[in-house]
Amino acid sequence: MEAGKSWRAAEGTVLRSRLDTGAERYRANRAAQLAVLAELEAELDKARDGGGARYRERHHRRGRLLARERIELLVDRDSPFLELSALAGWGSEFAVGASVVTGIGVVAGVEVVVIAHDPTVRGGAMNPFSLRRTLRALEVARRNRLPVVNLVESGGADLPSQSELFVQAGKIFHDLTELSSMGIPTVALVFGNSTAGGAYVPGMCDYAVLVDRQAKVFLGGPPLVKMATGEESDDEDLGGAAMHARVSGLADHFAVDELDAIRIGRRIVSELNWRKRGPGPTLPADEPLHDPDELLGIAPADFRMPFDPREVLARVVDGSRFGEYKPEYGTSLVTGWASVHGFPVGVLANANGILFGEEAKKGAEFIQLANQVDTPLIFLQNTTGFMVGAAYEQGGIIKDGAKMINAVANSTVPHLTINMAASFGAGNYGMSGRAYDPRFMFAWANARLAVMGAAQLAGVLSIVGRAAAAESGRPFDQAADDARREAIERQIAAESHAFFISGKLYDDGVLDPRDTRTVLGLALSAAHSAPIEGRRGYGVFRM
């Protein structure tokens, strides 16, 4: 990337930190961040616990490995595993993490998406959140051109939830076959039940490995067959690994045990002759000059308090180098060029939270520039939205905001989005929120996402109620309004919480700010498995 080379050689591109780690505000931010990270770790422990100690011990007594143990043996030793949607189902009646583990790992040197059923959670049965988590993992595989390895042991659908599952669950089969048609390999390692609709997972994958005396792959089990046809049969005759390897031909490989299945799975991936289509890292991947631990004191305890995103970049990008674009124009949006783990990137980061017309035009132009040179974009969100008011409406804020949103929507380079503090209103759209299909989207543990802040939203409803009362000639009930405002504030505060948002799968996970650089590096590497191509067909224009 020529632009990257030019700024790297220039003087004055190393960010200098002005952070005062002894300041009261820094200490308060750090304490608040550590407190919410302790809460996050407790929730992640619930996900790692699966169905609880009783069911994990029972699974082990049966001679079976747990889902995460299977993943650990599958991926290359000492390689990272980027778990996705770890808080799926948070705040619902279902287990945190749902009944499946998904993420990106390296198998035989190849980055792959892993989807592993957790049989300790209601037998691995699929609930609405495990369905969403699975579909999101398949979307990640498709958009980033990553092979998929399914670690299968599931009793099928969670039947009491079938009304929320049946229609959309068919998309799993659709996506597996679509991946195959795109030349993206899919592998199924079947460790246990894969029944009814689940039987189509190995049936629709390119490669299927079944474990002897454990895999059970059939459309209908012995009781259903007995009821439907009167035929007497057993699990092995209907769907055992030996039958499928020697009679039906469904099994491509017969594994004698789970370790053998994992060995065969790794061999299959090693024989794919898989090549990335994006460029590899092209710039020095030296560590930032400033301590990433200090990000804990930069992330605000109160999202209404602004902070300089350059302090974040100084602790995330390679060598703390940043070639800023238009630094004197539209100053509440910071834009410029950097690299993360050697991958060139363009960065858009909110400074004081509000997007004015100048910021919108600057952002749109910068997005176009990045597309011209095929450079991925990182969006660091901390926005309360586009500016409102008579002067701004008359000045064309709607037109300017539309330009930025248009640029985001039509950009074809990978977008990686992190909500650092607040992501409200159309600012979320202009900064590549979930509706704009970023390749990956994460949030810091203290972040909030909503139409607007809780107090602002409650206040708007209060003003509307007061105006309605005046128009109809009714007396305004202040006490009822106060109670209503308090209830709405509580509701919006809860529903904008990072755990709630991630539990709904509106992002790919909640981060410790100190892990930002690592996660961005893993995500960029995954994205470069696919071609990196910007939007063509228009030149950069002034707006």
C-alpha positions as CSV (number, residue, x, y, z in Angstrom):
1,M,0.0,0.0,0.0
2,E,1.8,3.1,-1.2
3,A,0.0,5.5,1.0
4,G,1.1,3.4,4.0
5,K,4.7,3.5,2.9
6,S,4.6,7.3,2.5
7,W,3.4,8.0,6.0
8,R,5.6,5.4,7.6
9,A,8.7,7.2,6.3
10,A,7.4,10.7,7.3
11,E,8.4,12.5,10.4
12,G,6.0,13.1,13.2
13,T,3.7,10.1,12.6
14,V,4.5,8.4,16.0
15,L,1.7,9.2,18.4
16,R,2.8,10.8,21.6
17,S,0.7,10.1,24.7
18,R,-0.6,12.8,26.9
19,L,-2.3,10.4,29.3
20,D,-1.9,11.2,33.0
21,T,-2.0,7.9,34.8
22,G,-2.0,9.6,38.1
23,A,-5.1,11.6,37.5
24,E,-8.3,11.0,39.5
25,R,-10.3,10.4,36.3
26,Y,-7.8,7.8,35.1
27,R,-8.0,5.9,38.4
28,A,-11.8,6.1,38.4
29,N,-12.0,4.8,34.9
30,R,-9.6,2.0,35.6
31,A,-11.5,0.9,38.7
32,A,-14.8,1.0,36.9
33,Q,-13.4,-1.0,34.0
34,L,-11.9,-3.7,36.3
35,A,-15.2,-4.0,38.0
36,V,-17.2,-4.6,34.8
37,L,-14.4,-7.0,33.5
38,A,-14.8,-9.0,36.7
39,E,-18.5,-9.3,35.9
40,L,-17.6,-10.3,32.3
41,E,-15.3,-13.0,33.5
42,A,-18.0,-14.4,35.7
43,E,-20.4,-14.6,32.8
44,L,-17.7,-16.2,30.6
45,D,-17.1,-18.8,33.3
46,K,-20.8,-19.7,33.0
47,A,-20.4,-20.3,29.3
48,R,-17.2,-22.4,29.9
49,D,-19.1,-24.4,32.5
50,G,-21.6,-25.7,29.9
51,G,-24.4,-27.6,31.6
52,G,-22.6,-27.6,35.0
53,A,-20.3,-29.9,36.9
54,R,-22.8,-32.7,37.1
55,Y,-23.3,-33.0,33.4
56,R,-19.7,-32.5,32.5
57,E,-18.6,-35.3,34.9
58,R,-21.3,-37.6,33.5
59,H,-20.0,-36.8,30.0
60,H,-16.5,-37.7,31.1
61,R,-17.6,-40.9,32.7
62,R,-19.0,-42.0,29.4
63,G,-15.5,-41.6,28.0
64,R,-16.4,-38.5,26.0
65,L,-14.5,-35.3,25.6
66,L,-16.1,-31.9,26.3
67,A,-16.7,-29.5,23.4
68,R,-13.9,-27.2,24.4
69,E,-11.5,-30.1,24.9
70,R,-12.3,-31.3,21.4
71,I,-11.5,-27.8,20.1
72,E,-8.2,-27.6,22.1
73,L,-7.1,-30.9,20.5
74,L,-8.2,-29.9,17.0
75,V,-6.4,-26.5,16.8
76,D,-2.7,-26.3,16.4
77,R,-0.8,-26.4,19.7
78,D,-0.3,-22.9,21.4
79,S,-2.3,-21.2,18.6
80,P,-5.0,-18.7,19.5
81,F,-8.7,-19.4,19.3
82,L,-11.0,-16.4,18.8
83,E,-14.3,-17.3,20.3
84,L,-17.3,-15.6,18.8
85,S,-20.7,-14.8,20.4
86,A,-19.5,-16.2,23.8
87,L,-22.4,-14.4,25.6
88,A,-25.1,-15.7,23.3
89,G,-28.3,-16.1,25.3
90,W,-27.2,-13.8,28.2
91,G,-30.2,-12.6,30.1
92,S,-32.5,-15.2,28.6
93,E,-33.9,-18.5,30.0
94,F,-31.2,-20.4,28.2
95,A,-27.6,-21.1,29.3
96,V,-25.0,-18.3,28.7
97,G,-23.2,-19.2,25.5
98,A,-26.2,-21.4,24.3
99,S,-25.5,-25.1,23.5
100,V,-22.7,-24.5,21.0
101,V,-19.1,-23.1,20.9
102,T,-18.1,-21.1,17.8
103,G,-14.9,-19.3,16.8
104,I,-11.9,-19.1,14.6
105,G,-8.8,-21.3,15.1
106,V,-5.8,-22.6,13.2
107,V,-5.9,-26.2,12.2
108,A,-2.9,-27.7,10.4
109,G,-1.8,-24.1,9.6
110,V,-5.2,-23.2,8.1
111,E,-7.6,-20.6,9.7
112,V,-11.0,-22.3,10.0
113,V,-14.3,-21.6,11.6
114,V,-15.1,-24.2,14.3
115,I,-18.7,-25.0,15.3
116,A,-18.8,-27.4,18.3
117,H,-22.0,-28.7,19.9
118,D,-21.9,-28.8,23.7
119,P,-23.7,-32.0,24.7
120,T,-23.6,-31.1,28.4
121,V,-26.3,-28.4,27.7
122,R,-29.5,-30.3,27.2
123,G,-27.8,-32.9,25.1
124,G,-26.5,-30.3,22.7
125,A,-30.0,-29.5,21.6
126,M,-30.4,-26.4,19.6
127,N,-32.2,-23.4,21.1
128,P,-32.9,-20.1,19.4
129,F,-29.6,-18.6,20.6
130,S,-27.5,-21.6,19.5
131,L,-29.2,-21.3,16.1
132,R,-28.3,-17.6,15.8
133,R,-24.7,-18.4,17.0
134,T,-24.3,-21.2,14.4
135,L,-25.7,-19.0,11.6
136,R,-23.4,-16.2,12.5
137,A,-20.4,-18.5,12.4
138,L,-21.4,-19.8,9.0
139,E,-21.8,-16.2,7.8
140,V,-18.2,-15.4,9.1
141,A,-17.0,-18.4,7.1
142,R,-18.7,-17.3,3.9
143,R,-17.7,-13.7,4.0
144,N,-14.1,-14.3,5.0
145,R,-13.7,-17.5,2.9
146,L,-12.8,-19.8,5.8
147,P,-13.2,-23.6,5.8
148,V,-15.7,-24.9,8.5
149,V,-15.1,-27.8,10.9
150,N,-18.3,-29.0,12.7
151,L,-17.8,-31.0,15.9
152,V,-21.1,-32.7,16.0
153,E,-23.0,-34.1,19.1
154,S,-26.5,-32.8,19.3
155,G,-29.9,-34.2,20.1
156,G,-31.4,-31.9,17.5
157,A,-33.9,-29.1,18.2
158,D,-34.9,-28.1,21.7
159,L,-38.5,-29.1,21.1
160,P,-40.3,-26.7,23.4
161,S,-38.6,-23.9,21.3
162,Q,-39.4,-25.4,18.0
163,S,-41.7,-22.6,16.9
164,E,-38.6,-20.3,17.0
165,L,-36.3,-22.8,15.4
166,F,-37.8,-24.9,12.7
167,V,-38.2,-22.3,9.9
168,Q,-34.8,-20.6,10.3
169,A,-32.9,-23.8,11.2
170,G,-33.1,-24.9,7.5
171,K,-30.7,-22.1,6.8
172,I,-27.9,-24.1,8.3
173,F,-28.2,-26.7,5.6
174,H,-28.6,-23.9,3.0
175,D,-25.4,-22.2,4.2
176,L,-23.4,-25.5,4.3
177,T,-24.3,-26.3,0.7
178,E,-23.6,-22.6,-0.4
179,L,-20.2,-22.8,1.2
180,S,-19.5,-26.0,-0.8
181,S,-20.7,-24.4,-4.0
182,M,-18.3,-21.5,-3.4
183,G,-15.4,-23.9,-3.0
184,I,-15.1,-23.3,0.8
185,P,-14.6,-26.8,2.4
186,T,-16.8,-28.0,5.1
187,V,-15.9,-30.9,7.5
188,A,-18.1,-32.8,10.0
189,L,-16.6,-34.8,12.8
190,V,-19.5,-36.7,14.4
191,F,-18.8,-37.7,18.0
192,G,-22.4,-38.6,19.0
193,N,-26.0,-37.9,18.1
194,S,-26.7,-36.2,14.8
195,T,-30.3,-37.1,14.4
196,A,-33.4,-35.9,12.5
197,G,-32.5,-32.5,10.9
198,G,-29.1,-32.8,12.4
199,A,-28.3,-35.8,10.3
200,Y,-28.1,-33.5,7.3
201,V,-25.0,-31.7,8.8
202,P,-22.6,-34.6,7.9
203,G,-24.8,-35.3,4.9
204,M,-24.2,-31.8,3.5
205,C,-20.6,-31.3,4.5
206,D,-17.8,-32.1,2.0
207,Y,-16.1,-34.5,4.4
208,A,-17.7,-36.6,7.2
209,V,-15.8,-38.5,9.9
210,L,-17.9,-40.8,12.3
211,V,-16.7,-42.2,15.6
212,D,-17.3,-45.9,16.1
213,R,-20.0,-46.9,18.7
214,Q,-20.6,-43.2,19.4
215,A,-21.9,-41.5,16.2
216,K,-25.6,-41.9,15.6
217,V,-26.7,-40.4,12.3
218,F,-30.3,-41.1,11.3
219,L,-33.4,-39.3,10.3
220,G,-35.5,-41.3,12.7
221,G,-34.3,-43.3,15.7
222,P,-35.5,-46.8,16.6
223,P,-38.7,-45.6,18.5
224,L,-39.8,-43.4,15.6
225,V,-39.1,-46.2,13.0
226,K,-41.1,-48.6,15.2
227,M,-44.0,-46.2,15.3
228,A,-43.9,-45.3,11.6
229,T,-43.2,-48.7,10.0
230,G,-43.4,-51.4,12.8
231,E,-39.7,-52.3,12.1
232,E,-37.5,-53.4,14.9
233,S,-34.0,-51.9,14.7
234,D,-31.1,-50.6,16.9
235,D,-29.0,-47.5,16.8
236,E,-26.0,-49.2,15.1
237,D,-28.1,-50.7,12.3
238,L,-29.9,-47.4,11.7
239,G,-27.1,-44.9,12.0
240,G,-23.9,-46.3,13.5
241,A,-20.4,-45.3,12.1
242,A,-19.7,-48.9,10.8
243,M,-23.0,-49.0,8.9
244,H,-22.4,-45.6,7.3
245,A,-18.8,-46.4,6.5
246,R,-19.5,-49.8,4.9
247,V,-23.1,-49.7,3.7
248,S,-24.7,-46.2,3.2
249,G,-21.5,-44.5,2.2
250,L,-22.3,-41.4,4.3
251,A,-19.1,-41.7,6.3
252,D,-15.9,-40.8,4.4
253,H,-13.8,-41.9,7.3
254,F,-14.3,-44.4,10.1
255,A,-12.7,-43.3,13.4
256,V,-12.1,-45.8,16.2
257,D,-12.4,-43.1,18.9
258,E,-12.6,-39.4,19.4
259,L,-8.9,-38.8,19.3
260,D,-8.7,-40.7,16.0
261,A,-11.6,-38.5,14.6
262,I,-9.7,-35.3,15.5
263,R,-6.5,-36.7,14.0
264,I,-8.4,-37.5,10.8
265,G,-10.0,-34.1,10.8
266,R,-6.6,-32.4,11.1
267,R,-5.3,-34.5,8.2
268,I,-8.3,-33.6,6.0
269,V,-7.6,-29.9,6.6
270,S,-3.9,-30.3,5.9
271,E,-4.8,-31.9,2.6
272,L,-7.1,-29.1,1.4
273,N,-4.2,-27.3,-0.3
274,W,-5.8,-24.1,1.0
275,R,-4.4,-20.7,0.1
276,K,-5.4,-17.3,1.3
277,R,-6.5,-14.9,-1.5
278,G,-5.7,-11.7,0.4
279,P,-2.3,-10.2,0.8
280,G,-0.3,-11.2,3.9
281,P,1.0,-8.6,6.4
282,T,3.2,-6.1,4.5
283,L,4.3,-3.7,7.2
284,P,6.4,-4.0,10.4
285,A,4.3,-5.6,13.2
286,D,6.2,-4.0,16.0
287,E,4.5,-3.5,19.4
288,P,2.9,-0.2,20.3
289,L,5.2,2.2,22.2
290,H,2.7,2.7,24.9
291,D,1.4,0.2,27.4
292,P,-2.0,-1.5,26.4
293,D,-2.8,-2.0,30.1
294,E,-3.4,1.8,30.2
295,L,-6.5,1.3,28.0
296,L,-8.3,0.4,31.2
297,G,-8.0,4.0,32.4
298,I,-8.8,5.5,29.0
299,A,-12.1,3.8,28.5
300,P,-14.6,6.1,30.3
301,A,-16.6,5.0,33.3
302,D,-19.3,7.4,32.1
303,F,-19.8,7.2,28.3
304,R,-20.8,10.9,28.3
305,M,-17.2,11.8,29.1
306,P,-15.2,12.4,25.9
307,F,-11.7,11.0,25.4
308,D,-9.1,11.2,22.7
309,P,-9.1,8.1,20.5
310,R,-5.5,8.8,19.5
311,E,-4.6,7.5,23.1
312,V,-6.3,4.3,22.1
313,L,-4.5,4.1,18.8
314,A,-1.2,4.7,20.5
315,R,-1.7,1.5,22.4
316,V,-3.2,-0.6,19.5
317,V,-1.5,0.1,16.2
318,D,1.9,-1.0,15.1
319,G,4.7,1.1,16.6
320,S,2.1,3.7,17.7
321,R,2.4,5.0,14.1
322,F,-0.6,6.9,12.7
323,G,-0.7,9.0,9.6
324,E,-3.7,11.3,10.3
325,Y,-5.9,12.5,7.4
326,K,-7.4,16.0,7.5
327,P,-6.4,16.6,11.2
328,E,-7.7,20.2,11.2
329,Y,-11.0,19.5,9.5
330,G,-14.0,17.8,11.1
331,T,-12.0,17.3,14.3
332,S,-14.6,15.2,16.2
333,L,-13.9,12.3,13.8
334,V,-10.3,11.1,13.6
335,T,-9.2,9.5,10.4
336,G,-5.9,8.1,9.1
337,W,-3.7,5.3,8.1
338,A,-2.0,2.7,10.4
339,S,-1.3,-1.0,10.5
340,V,-2.2,-3.8,13.0
341,H,0.1,-6.8,13.2
342,G,1.5,-5.8,9.8
343,F,-1.9,-5.4,8.0
344,P,-2.4,-1.9,6.6
345,V,-5.7,-0.3,7.8
346,G,-7.6,2.9,7.6
347,V,-9.1,4.1,10.9
348,L,-12.2,6.1,11.7
349,A,-12.5,7.0,15.3
350,N,-15.0,9.3,17.1
351,A,-13.4,12.0,19.3
352,N,-16.1,13.9,21.1
353,G,-19.1,11.7,20.2
354,I,-21.0,14.0,17.9
355,L,-20.9,13.8,14.1
356,F,-21.3,17.2,12.4
357,G,-21.6,17.8,8.7
358,E,-17.8,18.3,8.3
359,E,-17.2,14.9,10.0
360,A,-19.7,13.2,7.8
361,K,-18.1,14.5,4.6
362,K,-14.6,13.8,5.8
363,G,-15.6,10.2,6.8
364,A,-17.3,9.6,3.5
365,E,-14.3,10.8,1.5
366,F,-11.8,8.8,3.6
367,I,-13.9,5.6,3.1
368,Q,-13.7,6.1,-0.6
369,L,-9.9,6.6,-0.4
370,A,-9.5,3.3,1.5
371,N,-11.6,1.6,-1.2
372,Q,-9.4,3.0,-3.9
373,V,-6.3,1.3,-2.4
374,D,-8.0,-1.9,-1.2
375,T,-7.3,-1.1,2.5
376,P,-9.5,-2.6,5.3
377,L,-11.2,-0.1,7.7
378,I,-11.4,-0.1,11.5
379,F,-14.2,1.9,13.0
380,L,-13.8,2.8,16.7
381,Q,-17.2,3.9,17.8
382,N,-17.9,6.5,20.5
383,T,-20.8,8.5,19.1
384,T,-24.0,9.9,20.3
385,G,-25.2,10.4,16.7
386,F,-25.4,13.2,14.1
387,M,-25.9,16.8,15.3
388,V,-29.4,18.1,15.6
389,G,-30.8,21.6,15.8
390,A,-32.3,24.2,13.4
391,A,-28.9,25.5,12.2
392,Y,-27.7,22.0,11.4
393,E,-30.8,21.0,9.7
394,Q,-30.7,24.1,7.5
395,G,-27.0,23.4,6.9
396,G,-27.8,20.0,5.4
397,I,-26.9,17.5,8.2
398,I,-29.3,15.0,6.7
399,K,-27.6,15.2,3.3
400,D,-24.1,15.0,4.9
401,G,-25.0,12.1,7.1
402,A,-26.5,10.3,4.1
403,K,-23.2,10.7,2.3
404,M,-21.3,9.0,5.0
405,I,-23.9,6.2,5.4
406,N,-23.9,5.8,1.6
407,A,-20.1,5.4,1.6
408,V,-20.2,2.9,4.5
409,A,-23.0,0.8,2.8
410,N,-21.2,0.7,-0.5
411,S,-17.7,0.1,0.8
412,T,-16.4,-3.4,-0.1
413,V,-13.2,-3.5,1.9
414,P,-13.5,-5.4,5.2
415,H,-14.8,-3.4,8.1
416,L,-13.9,-4.2,11.7
417,T,-16.0,-2.3,14.2
418,I,-15.4,-1.8,18.0
419,N,-17.8,0.1,20.2
420,M,-15.5,1.7,22.8
421,A,-18.1,3.6,24.8
422,A,-21.3,4.7,23.1
423,S,-23.0,3.9,19.8
424,F,-26.3,5.8,19.5
425,G,-28.7,6.7,16.7
426,A,-27.7,7.0,13.1
427,G,-24.1,7.5,14.3
428,N,-24.1,3.7,14.8
429,Y,-24.9,3.4,11.1
430,G,-22.4,5.9,9.9
431,M,-19.7,4.1,11.9
432,S,-20.5,0.7,10.4
433,G,-22.8,-0.8,13.0
434,R,-24.2,-4.3,12.7
435,A,-26.8,-3.4,10.0
436,Y,-23.9,-2.5,7.7
437,D,-22.3,-5.9,7.8
438,P,-18.9,-5.3,9.2
439,R,-16.8,-8.5,8.9
440,F,-16.4,-8.5,12.7
441,M,-17.9,-6.3,15.4
442,F,-16.9,-6.2,19.1
443,A,-17.6,-4.0,22.1
444,W,-15.6,-3.0,25.2
445,A,-17.2,-4.2,28.4
446,N,-18.4,-0.7,29.4
447,A,-20.0,0.1,26.1
448,R,-23.6,1.1,25.4
449,L,-25.7,0.8,22.3
450,A,-29.2,2.2,21.7
451,V,-31.3,4.7,19.8
452,M,-30.1,7.3,22.3
453,G,-29.0,7.4,26.0
454,A,-31.4,6.3,28.6
455,A,-31.9,9.7,30.2
456,Q,-32.3,11.4,26.8
457,L,-34.8,8.8,25.6
458,A,-36.9,9.1,28.7
459,G,-36.7,12.9,28.5
460,V,-38.0,12.9,24.9
461,L,-41.0,10.8,25.9
462,S,-41.7,13.1,28.8
463,I,-41.7,16.2,26.5
464,V,-44.0,14.4,24.1
465,G,-46.4,13.5,26.9
466,R,-46.4,17.0,28.3
467,A,-47.1,18.4,24.8
468,A,-49.9,15.9,24.3
469,A,-51.5,16.8,27.6
470,A,-51.4,20.6,26.8
471,E,-52.9,20.0,23.3
472,S,-55.8,18.1,24.7
473,G,-56.4,20.4,27.6
474,R,-55.7,17.7,30.2
475,P,-53.7,18.4,33.4
476,F,-50.2,17.0,33.3
477,D,-49.6,14.3,35.9
478,Q,-46.0,15.1,37.1
479,A,-45.8,12.2,39.6
480,A,-46.9,9.7,36.9
481,D,-44.4,11.2,34.5
482,D,-41.6,10.9,37.0
483,A,-42.4,7.3,37.6
484,R,-42.6,6.6,33.9
485,R,-39.3,8.3,33.3
486,E,-37.6,6.3,36.0
487,A,-38.9,3.0,34.6
488,I,-37.9,3.9,31.0
489,E,-34.4,4.9,32.1
490,R,-34.0,1.6,33.9
491,Q,-35.3,-0.4,30.9
492,I,-33.1,1.4,28.3
493,A,-30.0,1.3,30.6
494,A,-30.5,-2.5,30.9
495,E,-31.2,-3.0,27.2
496,S,-28.2,-0.9,26.1
497,H,-25.7,-2.8,28.3
498,A,-22.9,-4.5,26.4
499,F,-23.8,-8.0,27.9
500,F,-27.4,-7.6,26.7
501,I,-26.4,-6.5,23.2
502,S,-23.9,-9.3,22.8
503,G,-26.4,-11.8,24.3
504,K,-28.7,-10.9,21.4
505,L,-25.8,-11.5,19.0
506,Y,-25.8,-7.9,17.8
507,D,-22.0,-8.1,18.0
508,D,-19.4,-10.9,18.0
509,G,-18.3,-10.5,21.6
510,V,-17.4,-8.3,24.5
511,L,-13.7,-7.5,24.9
512,D,-11.3,-6.6,27.6
513,P,-9.9,-3.3,26.1
514,R,-6.3,-4.7,26.6
515,D,-7.1,-7.5,24.1
516,T,-8.1,-5.0,21.3
517,R,-4.9,-5.3,19.4
518,T,-4.8,-9.1,19.5
519,V,-8.5,-9.4,18.5
520,L,-8.1,-7.0,15.6
521,G,-5.0,-8.9,14.4
522,L,-6.8,-12.2,14.4
523,A,-9.8,-10.7,12.7
524,L,-7.7,-9.0,10.0
525,S,-5.8,-12.3,9.4
526,A,-9.1,-14.1,9.0
527,A,-10.5,-11.4,6.6
528,H,-7.4,-11.7,4.4
529,S,-8.4,-15.3,3.6
530,A,-10.7,-13.7,1.1
531,P,-9.7,-11.2,-1.6
532,I,-9.4,-7.6,-0.3
533,E,-11.0,-5.5,-3.0
534,G,-12.4,-2.0,-2.7
535,R,-15.4,-0.5,-4.5
536,R,-14.6,0.6,-8.0
537,G,-16.6,2.6,-10.5
538,Y,-16.3,6.1,-9.0
539,G,-13.5,8.4,-8.2
540,V,-13.0,10.3,-5.0
541,F,-15.1,13.4,-5.1
542,R,-15.4,16.5,-2.8
543,M,-18.7,16.8,-1.1
